[in-house]
Amino acid sequence: MTEIIRADDSFATNLEICFEVLLYLASRMAALHTGQSLEFITSDPEAGDKIPTWVETREFALLEHETLPDGRQRFLIRK
């Protein structure tokens, strides 16, 4: 059976992944307790490369990454 992980917070943007978006994403992650997760949804087609690298450098865990039916990408990140 697949475990369903519910996000403790969610953030969606149609902006390209840039410094400001990553800074805001970092502030949302900082507000979480260790073990909590954030759902991040973006329309940036390059997010599949950018977000996993960002997650790894901050020593978070990328729990899920999928492309949604509308083409946006969804990431579930655990602090």
C-alpha positions, 0 to 999 in steps of 0.5 A: 500500500502506498502511503499518502503524505499530506503537506503541512503547507503549500505554495504555488507560483506561475513565476520562473524559479528565481532568487525571489521565489527561492527566498520565499520558498526558503522562508516557508520551509523555515516556518516548518518544524523538522519532519513537516512538509511543503507542497510546491507547485510551479509552472516553470518548465526548468523546475525539474532541474532547479528544485531538486538541486535546491532541496539537496543543497539545503539538506531537505528531502524531496519526497515527491515530484510529478507533472500535473495534468495542466503541465505544472510541476508539483514537489513535496519537500520535507524539512 
